[in-house]
Amino acid sequence: MAKILIVDDEPNIVELVVTACKELGHETFPFTNSQKAHDQLESISPELVISDIKMGQIDGFEVLRHVKSTLDNCQVILMTGQGNEEIAERAIAEGARYYIRKPFKISEMQARVKHVIEFSDTAKERDTLMKVVKRAANPENIIGTSPKMDEVYHLIRKIADTDSTILIQGESGTGKELVARALHFNSSRQHHPFVAINCSALPENLLESELFGHKRGSFTGAVSDKAGLFEEAERGTIFLDEVNSMALPLQTKLLRVLQERQLRRVGDTKTVPINVRVLGATNESLLDKVKDGKFREDLYYRLAVIPIELPPLRDRPEDIPLLVQHFLKKSVAADGGNGIKIEPRAIEELQAYGWPGNVRELENAIERATALCDDHVIRMKDLPPQLLKEASGDRQPRSGGALPIGKKLDDFIRDQERRFIEETIKQNGGNREKAAKILGVSMATLYRKLDAKVPKPAKAVRASVKR
């Protein structure tokens, strides 16, 4: 239901328009005095104004100008009984949605009203959707305040509104597609398509057809002509995720598209010009693949005009509390508003874990913990088994960091830790409780790191003696 203001100095016309609008289920505000209608326009704030042009106090064009200057989302239909083409052209030129000559049929008025309201609703939905998409794709919503992420934000803002080809590099789960969307929705191409495809998800022949399209009969199953994703992304952006998995013959075709800005569908002899920005992403070093002869060097330099390197989560542990709070807020929205907290010890263990699956793995861990926790508080017991395994001291080797940690190095670290604890205990006359306080760990942690059994509490021992 929409609010519709109706103004005409002829009462019978006002009554006719009111009837037409009410039959469609809309709320009406009728006026036969244009000055009063003009004065109450802002307080009513209608979605549609239907006004006569020739009226005693204020004419329809003045009403139209007032609407356009004060109400952003209000449409106007103008009516007149003495219309000609010049007046009609002026009405549309000044911003009226429609121009209707009197006399008119109720069905004609209803058709115009229905179309205007539907158009207005669609425009509002589109504007709202664009705001949501832009907000979700804003660099500020890629969570993190670490220096490494600040560098990423700065680069996104600097290059978003260019047509340069970008190569986004980072391990799986670091948020490469989120960065790609931020680049697209903060560019002048934002009102055109953003098309994403995972190049590792399809075999070579199907991927070629998916990217570049095909002609009918070019292969078994090609029953009709089909445009590829490059054509679907016209004037927008195409995101080639895991471009590192692309076979060499297809790399050659992609290189030609990037160089010539035109493509040829599979089985076709004609070329199609394209206007598309290309963003690529890789979860492994393309330069290493170039050295191994598995990736074309010329294609690498075409893709990596501007490279963006996303840091793995283990290299920015200071961002983990922010990410956890972000995922907890998402869970609050999902379960209807039950706030969930997380104990500090659990946060510490999350920061100490290596996160081979990066941000995606952390999100899954928090989702799991919110489902398992009691009393809306996430505790150590709610964390994933692999994380608890590391927390217990049985840490597995990690790969991909600045210093690869192998089993011997783990053993060395545990030995040094144990010796340090033993020395602290010795300096405190063998008092383990005092040593634990100095080291800032619990008694259970101290015994675990010494590989010693935790003794029964004193009260329990005395009780067993009495019995």
C-alpha positions as CSV (number, residue, x, y, z in Angstrom):
1,M,0.0,0.0,0.0
2,A,1.3,3.4,-1.0
3,K,0.4,7.0,0.2
4,I,-1.0,9.0,-2.7
5,L,-1.7,12.7,-2.6
6,I,-4.4,13.9,-5.1
7,V,-5.0,17.5,-6.0
8,D,-7.4,19.1,-8.5
9,D,-9.8,22.0,-8.1
10,E,-12.6,19.9,-9.6
11,P,-14.1,17.8,-6.8
12,N,-15.6,15.2,-9.2
13,I,-12.1,14.5,-10.7
14,V,-10.6,14.2,-7.2
15,E,-13.4,11.7,-6.3
16,L,-12.8,9.7,-9.5
17,V,-9.0,9.5,-8.8
18,V,-9.6,8.6,-5.1
19,T,-11.9,5.7,-6.2
20,A,-9.3,4.4,-8.7
21,C,-6.5,4.4,-6.1
22,K,-8.6,2.9,-3.3
23,E,-9.6,0.0,-5.5
24,L,-5.9,-0.8,-5.8
25,G,-5.6,-0.7,-2.0
26,H,-3.7,2.6,-1.6
27,E,-4.1,5.3,1.0
28,T,-5.3,8.6,-0.4
29,F,-5.0,12.2,0.6
30,P,-7.4,14.3,-1.5
31,F,-7.3,18.1,-1.9
32,T,-9.3,20.6,-4.0
33,N,-7.1,23.4,-2.8
34,S,-3.6,23.3,-4.4
35,Q,-2.1,25.7,-1.7
36,K,-3.2,23.4,1.1
37,A,-1.8,20.4,-0.8
38,H,1.5,22.2,-1.4
39,D,1.7,23.1,2.3
40,Q,1.1,19.6,3.6
41,L,3.2,17.7,1.0
42,E,6.2,17.2,3.3
43,S,4.2,16.2,6.4
44,I,2.3,13.5,4.4
45,S,5.4,12.4,2.5
46,P,3.5,10.4,-0.3
47,E,5.1,8.0,-2.7
48,L,2.9,9.4,-5.5
49,V,1.3,12.8,-6.3
50,I,-1.4,13.0,-8.9
51,S,-2.0,16.7,-9.7
52,D,-4.0,18.8,-12.2
53,I,-1.8,21.3,-14.1
54,K,-4.2,24.2,-14.4
55,M,-5.4,25.2,-10.9
56,G,-6.3,28.5,-9.2
57,Q,-3.7,29.0,-6.4
58,I,-0.7,26.9,-7.5
59,D,-0.4,25.1,-10.8
60,G,0.7,21.5,-11.3
61,F,4.2,22.5,-12.5
62,E,4.9,24.3,-9.2
63,V,3.6,21.2,-7.3
64,L,6.0,19.1,-9.4
65,R,9.0,21.3,-8.7
66,H,8.2,21.3,-5.0
67,V,8.0,17.5,-5.0
68,K,11.3,17.1,-6.8
69,S,13.1,19.5,-4.5
70,T,11.8,18.0,-1.2
71,L,10.9,14.3,-1.7
72,D,13.5,12.0,-3.1
73,N,11.4,8.9,-3.7
74,C,8.1,10.5,-4.8
75,Q,6.7,10.2,-8.3
76,V,4.3,12.6,-10.0
77,I,1.5,12.1,-12.5
78,L,0.1,15.3,-14.1
79,M,-3.4,15.7,-15.5
80,T,-4.9,18.4,-17.8
81,G,-8.1,19.0,-19.7
82,Q,-6.5,21.3,-22.2
83,G,-3.4,19.3,-23.2
84,N,-1.2,19.5,-26.2
85,E,2.1,18.0,-27.2
86,E,4.1,21.0,-26.0
87,I,2.6,20.7,-22.4
88,A,3.1,16.9,-22.4
89,E,6.8,17.3,-23.4
90,R,7.3,20.0,-20.7
91,A,5.7,17.7,-18.1
92,I,8.0,14.8,-18.8
93,A,11.1,17.1,-19.2
94,E,10.5,18.6,-15.7
95,G,10.3,15.1,-14.1
96,A,6.7,13.9,-14.2
97,R,6.4,10.2,-14.5
98,Y,3.2,10.3,-16.7
99,Y,1.0,12.9,-18.3
100,I,-2.8,12.1,-18.6
101,R,-5.4,14.0,-20.6
102,K,-8.9,14.4,-19.2
103,P,-11.3,12.9,-19.5
104,F,-9.8,9.5,-18.7
105,K,-11.1,6.0,-17.7
106,I,-10.6,4.7,-14.2
107,S,-8.8,1.7,-15.8
108,E,-6.3,4.0,-17.5
109,M,-5.6,5.8,-14.3
110,Q,-5.2,2.6,-12.4
111,A,-2.7,1.2,-15.0
112,R,-0.6,4.4,-14.6
113,V,-0.7,4.3,-10.8
114,K,0.1,0.6,-10.7
115,H,3.1,1.0,-13.0
116,V,4.5,4.0,-11.1
117,I,4.2,2.3,-7.7
118,E,5.8,-0.9,-9.0
119,F,8.6,1.1,-10.6
120,S,9.2,3.0,-7.3
121,D,9.3,-0.2,-5.3
122,T,11.8,-1.8,-7.7
123,A,14.0,1.2,-7.6
124,K,14.0,1.2,-3.8
125,E,14.8,-2.5,-3.7
126,R,17.6,-2.0,-6.2
127,D,19.0,1.0,-4.2
128,T,18.8,-0.9,-0.9
129,L,20.4,-4.0,-2.5
130,M,23.3,-1.9,-3.9
131,K,23.9,-0.3,-0.5
132,V,24.0,-3.7,1.2
133,V,26.3,-5.2,-1.5
134,K,28.6,-2.1,-1.4
135,R,28.7,-2.2,2.4
136,A,29.4,-6.0,2.4
137,A,32.2,-5.4,-0.2
138,N,33.7,-2.4,1.5
139,P,37.3,-2.8,2.4
140,E,36.5,-1.8,6.0
141,N,34.4,-5.0,6.2
142,I,37.3,-7.2,5.4
143,I,38.0,-7.8,9.1
144,G,41.4,-6.9,10.5
145,T,43.5,-4.1,11.9
146,S,46.9,-5.6,11.6
147,P,49.6,-3.7,9.6
148,K,49.5,-6.4,6.9
149,M,45.8,-5.9,6.5
150,D,46.1,-2.1,6.5
151,E,48.4,-2.5,3.5
152,V,45.7,-4.6,1.7
153,Y,43.0,-1.9,2.4
154,H,45.2,0.9,1.2
155,L,45.9,-1.0,-2.1
156,I,42.2,-1.8,-2.6
157,R,41.2,1.8,-2.3
158,K,44.0,2.9,-4.6
159,I,43.3,0.5,-7.5
160,A,39.6,-0.3,-7.2
161,D,38.5,2.3,-9.8
162,T,41.1,1.3,-12.4
163,D,40.8,-1.2,-15.2
164,S,44.1,-2.8,-14.4
165,T,44.2,-6.6,-14.2
166,I,44.7,-7.8,-10.6
167,L,46.2,-11.0,-9.3
168,I,45.1,-11.8,-5.8
169,Q,47.5,-14.2,-4.1
170,G,46.9,-16.1,-0.9
171,E,46.3,-19.4,0.7
172,S,42.8,-21.0,0.6
173,G,40.4,-19.4,3.0
174,T,42.2,-16.0,3.2
175,G,39.3,-14.1,1.6
176,K,40.4,-13.7,-2.1
177,E,36.8,-13.5,-3.5
178,L,35.9,-10.9,-0.8
179,V,38.8,-8.7,-2.0
180,A,37.7,-9.2,-5.6
181,R,34.1,-8.1,-4.8
182,A,35.5,-5.1,-2.9
183,L,37.5,-4.1,-6.0
184,H,34.4,-4.5,-8.2
185,F,31.8,-2.8,-6.0
186,N,34.1,0.2,-5.3
187,S,34.7,0.8,-9.0
188,S,32.8,2.5,-11.8
189,R,31.8,-1.0,-13.0
190,Q,29.7,-1.6,-9.8
191,H,26.4,-1.4,-11.6
192,H,27.3,-4.1,-14.1
193,P,27.8,-7.8,-13.5
194,F,30.3,-9.4,-11.2
195,V,30.9,-12.9,-12.5
196,A,33.0,-15.5,-10.5
197,I,34.1,-18.9,-11.6
198,N,36.4,-21.5,-9.9
199,C,38.7,-22.6,-12.7
200,S,39.6,-25.9,-10.8
201,A,35.9,-27.0,-10.7
202,L,35.6,-28.0,-14.4
203,P,37.6,-30.0,-16.9
204,E,39.5,-28.1,-19.6
205,N,36.9,-28.5,-22.4
206,L,33.9,-27.5,-20.3
207,L,35.8,-24.6,-18.7
208,E,36.6,-23.3,-22.2
209,S,33.0,-23.4,-23.2
210,E,31.9,-21.9,-19.8
211,L,34.3,-18.9,-20.2
212,F,34.1,-18.2,-23.9
213,G,30.8,-19.8,-25.0
214,H,30.1,-22.1,-27.9
215,K,28.3,-22.4,-31.2
216,R,25.5,-24.9,-31.7
217,G,26.9,-28.3,-32.9
218,S,30.5,-27.5,-31.9
219,F,30.6,-30.6,-29.6
220,T,28.2,-33.3,-28.4
221,G,25.5,-31.7,-26.3
222,A,25.9,-28.2,-27.8
223,V,22.3,-28.0,-28.9
224,S,22.2,-24.2,-29.1
225,D,24.5,-21.2,-29.2
226,K,25.6,-20.1,-25.7
227,A,27.3,-17.0,-24.5
228,G,30.2,-17.5,-22.1
229,L,30.9,-15.8,-18.8
230,F,33.1,-13.2,-20.4
231,E,30.2,-12.0,-22.4
232,E,27.9,-12.2,-19.4
233,A,30.3,-9.9,-17.5
234,E,30.2,-7.3,-20.2
235,R,31.1,-3.8,-18.8
236,G,31.6,-5.5,-15.4
237,T,34.2,-7.8,-13.8
238,I,35.1,-11.4,-14.2
239,F,36.8,-13.2,-11.3
240,L,38.9,-16.2,-12.2
241,D,39.5,-18.1,-8.9
242,E,42.3,-20.7,-8.8
243,V,43.5,-19.5,-12.2
244,N,46.7,-21.5,-11.4
245,S,44.8,-24.7,-12.1
246,M,44.1,-23.8,-15.8
247,A,45.6,-26.1,-18.4
248,L,48.3,-24.7,-20.8
249,P,46.2,-24.7,-24.0
250,L,43.4,-22.8,-22.2
251,Q,46.0,-20.4,-20.8
252,T,47.0,-19.5,-24.4
253,K,43.4,-18.7,-25.2
254,L,43.0,-16.6,-22.1
255,L,46.2,-14.7,-23.0
256,R,44.8,-13.9,-26.4
257,V,41.6,-12.6,-24.9
258,L,43.5,-10.3,-22.5
259,Q,45.7,-9.0,-25.3
260,E,43.1,-8.5,-28.0
261,R,40.1,-7.7,-25.8
262,Q,38.0,-10.0,-28.0
263,L,37.1,-13.7,-27.9
264,R,35.9,-16.5,-30.2
265,R,33.3,-18.9,-29.1
266,V,34.1,-22.6,-29.3
267,G,33.3,-23.7,-32.8
268,D,32.8,-20.2,-34.2
269,T,34.8,-18.3,-36.8
270,K,33.7,-14.8,-35.7
271,T,35.2,-12.8,-32.9
272,V,33.2,-10.9,-30.2
273,P,34.6,-7.7,-28.7
274,I,34.5,-7.5,-24.9
275,N,34.8,-4.8,-22.3
276,V,35.5,-6.7,-19.1
277,R,37.9,-6.2,-16.2
278,V,39.7,-9.4,-15.2
279,L,40.6,-10.3,-11.7
280,G,42.6,-13.5,-11.1
281,A,43.3,-15.4,-7.8
282,T,45.8,-18.2,-7.0
283,N,46.4,-20.2,-3.8
284,E,49.9,-21.2,-4.9
285,S,53.0,-19.4,-6.3
286,L,52.5,-18.8,-10.1
287,L,56.2,-17.9,-10.4
288,D,57.1,-21.4,-9.2
289,K,54.7,-22.8,-11.7
290,V,56.3,-20.7,-14.4
291,K,59.7,-22.1,-13.5
292,D,58.3,-25.6,-13.6
293,G,56.8,-24.9,-17.1
294,K,53.2,-25.3,-15.9
295,F,52.1,-21.7,-16.3
296,R,52.8,-19.3,-19.1
297,E,55.2,-16.6,-18.2
298,D,53.6,-14.0,-20.5
299,L,50.1,-14.8,-19.1
300,Y,51.5,-14.4,-15.5
301,Y,52.7,-10.9,-16.3
302,R,49.4,-10.1,-18.0
303,L,47.5,-11.2,-14.9
304,A,49.8,-9.8,-12.3
305,V,49.8,-6.1,-13.5
306,I,49.0,-5.3,-9.9
307,P,49.4,-8.2,-7.4
308,I,47.7,-8.2,-4.0
309,E,49.1,-10.6,-1.4
310,L,46.7,-11.7,1.3
311,P,48.5,-12.8,4.6
312,P,47.6,-16.1,6.1
313,L,45.7,-15.9,9.4
314,R,48.7,-17.3,11.4
315,D,50.7,-14.2,10.4
316,R,48.1,-11.9,11.9
317,P,47.0,-13.4,15.2
318,E,46.1,-9.9,16.5
319,D,43.1,-9.9,14.1
320,I,41.6,-13.2,15.6
321,P,39.6,-11.5,18.4
322,L,38.0,-9.1,15.9
323,L,37.2,-11.9,13.5
324,V,35.7,-14.0,16.4
325,Q,33.5,-11.1,17.5
326,H,32.4,-10.7,13.8
327,F,31.4,-14.3,13.5
328,L,29.7,-14.3,16.9
329,K,27.6,-11.3,15.7
330,K,26.6,-13.3,12.6
331,S,25.5,-16.2,14.9
332,V,23.4,-13.8,17.0
333,A,21.6,-12.8,13.9
334,A,21.1,-16.4,12.8
335,D,19.7,-17.7,16.1
336,G,17.3,-14.8,16.8
337,G,19.4,-12.6,19.1
338,N,20.8,-14.9,21.8
339,G,24.2,-13.3,22.5
340,I,27.2,-15.6,22.8
341,K,30.4,-14.9,24.6
342,I,33.8,-16.5,24.6
343,E,36.1,-17.0,27.6
344,P,39.6,-15.4,27.4
345,R,41.4,-18.8,27.6
346,A,39.6,-19.9,24.4
347,I,40.6,-16.7,22.6
348,E,44.3,-17.3,23.6
349,E,44.1,-20.8,22.2
350,L,42.6,-19.6,19.0
351,Q,45.4,-17.1,18.6
352,A,48.0,-19.8,19.3
353,Y,46.6,-22.2,16.6
354,G,48.2,-22.4,13.1
355,W,44.9,-22.1,11.1
356,P,45.9,-24.0,7.9
357,G,42.4,-23.3,6.6
358,N,42.7,-19.6,7.5
359,V,39.7,-17.3,8.0
360,R,37.3,-19.9,6.6
361,E,38.5,-22.5,9.1
362,L,38.1,-20.0,12.0
363,E,34.5,-19.2,10.9
364,N,33.7,-22.9,10.8
365,A,35.3,-23.3,14.3
366,I,33.2,-20.5,15.7
367,E,30.0,-21.9,14.1
368,R,30.7,-25.3,15.6
369,A,31.5,-23.8,19.0
370,T,28.2,-21.7,19.1
371,A,26.2,-24.9,18.4
372,L,28.0,-26.9,21.2
373,C,28.5,-24.3,23.9
374,D,26.5,-24.2,27.2
375,D,24.9,-21.1,28.7
376,H,25.9,-19.1,25.6
377,V,29.5,-19.1,26.6
378,I,32.2,-20.7,24.4
379,R,34.8,-22.6,26.5
380,M,37.9,-24.6,25.6
381,K,35.9,-27.8,25.4
382,D,33.8,-26.3,22.6
383,L,36.8,-25.8,20.3
384,P,37.6,-28.2,17.4
385,P,39.5,-31.4,18.2
386,Q,42.5,-30.5,16.1
387,L,42.9,-27.2,18.0
388,L,42.6,-28.9,21.3
389,K,45.2,-31.4,20.2
390,E,47.7,-28.6,19.7
391,A,46.6,-26.9,22.9
392,S,47.5,-30.2,24.8
393,G,51.1,-29.9,23.6
394,D,50.9,-32.5,20.8
395,R,51.4,-29.9,18.0
396,Q,51.5,-31.1,14.4
397,P,54.0,-29.7,11.9
398,R,52.8,-26.5,10.1
399,S,53.5,-25.6,6.6
400,G,53.7,-22.3,4.8
401,G,55.0,-20.0,7.6
402,A,58.2,-18.0,7.5
403,L,60.0,-20.8,9.4
404,P,58.6,-24.4,8.7
405,I,58.2,-26.2,12.0
406,G,59.2,-29.8,11.9
407,K,59.0,-32.5,14.6
408,K,62.6,-32.0,15.7
409,L,62.1,-28.3,16.3
410,D,58.9,-29.1,18.2
411,D,60.8,-31.4,20.4
412,F,63.5,-28.8,20.9
413,I,61.0,-26.2,21.9
414,R,59.3,-28.6,24.4
415,D,62.6,-29.4,25.9
416,Q,63.6,-25.8,26.4
417,E,60.2,-25.0,27.9
418,R,60.5,-27.9,30.3
419,R,64.0,-26.9,31.4
420,F,62.8,-23.3,31.9
421,I,59.9,-24.5,34.1
422,E,62.2,-26.8,36.1
423,E,64.7,-24.0,36.7
424,T,61.9,-21.7,37.9
425,I,60.7,-24.4,40.3
426,K,64.2,-24.9,41.5
427,Q,64.7,-21.2,42.2
428,N,61.6,-21.2,44.3
429,G,62.7,-24.0,46.6
430,G,60.6,-26.7,44.7
431,N,57.4,-24.8,45.2
432,R,55.4,-25.6,42.0
433,E,52.4,-23.5,43.0
434,K,54.6,-20.4,43.4
435,A,56.5,-21.2,40.1
436,A,53.1,-21.5,38.3
437,K,52.1,-18.0,39.5
438,I,55.4,-16.5,38.4
439,L,55.1,-18.2,35.0
440,G,51.5,-17.1,34.6
441,V,50.1,-20.6,34.0
442,S,47.7,-22.8,35.8
443,M,48.9,-25.8,37.8
444,A,47.3,-28.1,35.2
445,T,49.3,-26.4,32.4
446,L,52.5,-26.6,34.5
447,Y,52.2,-30.3,35.1
448,R,51.2,-30.9,31.5
449,K,54.3,-29.2,30.2
450,L,56.4,-31.2,32.6
451,D,54.8,-34.4,31.4
452,A,54.1,-35.1,35.1
453,K,50.9,-36.5,36.7
454,V,48.7,-34.0,38.5
455,P,48.5,-35.0,42.2
456,K,45.1,-35.4,43.8
457,P,44.0,-32.3,45.8
458,A,45.1,-32.3,49.4
459,K,41.6,-32.6,50.8
460,A,40.9,-35.7,48.7
461,V,44.1,-37.3,50.0
462,R,43.3,-36.6,53.6
463,A,39.8,-38.0,53.1
464,S,41.2,-41.2,51.7
465,V,43.6,-41.5,54.7
466,K,40.7,-41.1,57.2
467,R,38.7,-43.8,55.4
